[in-house]
């Protein structure tokens, strides 16, 4: 009797171990590449990782880099599974318009988000700088070793006021977070930032900051698209004095992406997208930059790089992959 009971216990324990092993085999630990801690895209990546980990089968670990230039090679080679990045970075990288002049043509979109990121120049409130024109002769952050797209973006922002890099004093910094920190330390008069960026909030709490409005209109938009990339938009942003926007203002905006390389297998892509789709209501509450990750905007009609084939299959099944989306995706693929 005792022997039978003991054997049954062993059988149950073995079955439990087998179940755990089987469950572990189904799950994966994925890496999510993001910008430096304190940046908007680090917050976006962390939010995406949190929702996928909590709502799906996979565990996503965030790995922060100095900027996209530091991780795109790893993403291209499949050494990093996922990345949270802007449509601007995706476009410049895909077309080889970076410092290395290297094309990262294996970038693929898993999910798009509508204009969750908004950008402009950031200044100290006490500086008296109220417009982009006021930046003439001032000390601006420059260089941005990990972010090839930021100098392009700043050149576009300056161009909306008829200015160029020759009209300002360039102060080299290594990244977006470092630039805002330099502003807080008084080493520069202005830096580039995304609206509501965590480090910008920290600096605002210490010294008070102001986001500069971008002059709207066809000329400004043309200048931005010339200097940055074709997907730039100008979006009216409502005032939030508590974080440094005292009045309604137009800010630069473009889509955000959850991206991967093409080698990420279809089952994993489906698993990640299912977790995000099923928990979208939780996702959009995590951070300001994630509010654009609605189900309706998962598929964009203006992709800057192609969608992953498994993502296309997923969105077709959900009924949101349209003929327009297919035509836009084909255009990107054929333009390669």
Phi, psi and omega in degrees: 000311180295321181296320179295319179297319180296318180296321179296319179297320179296318180296318180295317180297318179297319179296320180296316178298317180299321179295319180295316179298318180296318179296319179296326181292329181284329183273160177224153169259117183253152176254135178248113177277135178220174171288182183299150175303133183105349179267163178295319183285341170290318178295320178296312180298319179295321178294316177299316180298319181299313183291319179296317181294317183282330187251003183224198183269341187258150175258127181246123180254128181277133176236112183272138179238171178297333180171176182304324180301336182275341183239350185296325177298319179293322178294319179300323183270358180081012178280340172240138187276317188226163175208144173254116184210168181274159175298328179295312178298318179300316182294311181296323181289316182297327182261006176070029180263039178252182183296324181280352184057033182252134180273123173261073190275006177261004176298136178224141178278134170259319178206139179254160177223140184280112169042036180290338181257132178232137191228153175185187176277145178243133180228165175285138181303321183285354183289337183083357178284123184238350181213166178297325178302327181291352181281351181302127180082356183272166179275118180244143173297145183210174177090279178052068185308325182268000186226087180298333186281337186294313177302325176296317180296317180294323177298320177295317178299317178297321183296333178295342178249013179075021181250162174228178177298335179289347182268359182230168174266120184272127178240109185296137172224166184268337183195177183298317180295315180298325179297315179292324177296323177296323176296315180297331180273357178081014180277342178223165178264340180203150174222170177266141182205162170262146185296126179081009180306135184308316181293329178292324177294320179297315181293323178299320180295334182268315187237346185082124181233169177220133174272129182277136178286149175260131180298123181280170177125164183302322181294317179296316181296320178296319179295318180295316181290332177289315185276329187257281177189165189294344185268010182292144175228159170248124187238132177287123183247128184289147183300140172217080183306330184293343178240004173115013175239091187288339181223160173304140183209149172275131178235157178288140181213152170200171186292160173246152180231145157264120187234166175210180167271167183288347183278349178297126189291154185299322181296320179292317177302313180299318180297314180296313182292325177296317179298318179290318181297314183289341183238028182301322180300324177285321185301311187289351179265352186289316184204152179309318183292347181264359183294336179279354182277054178278162177299321183296333183256012178300329179246124179254148177274358179231058180292141178268341173221166182290158171280151174294137180307321180291330176291320178300314179299320180297312183288332173297318179295330179274353177079019182246000177270108187264171175297324179295320178295319179297316180296319180293319180294318178300322181297317179295315181298314184288336180284347182300000000 
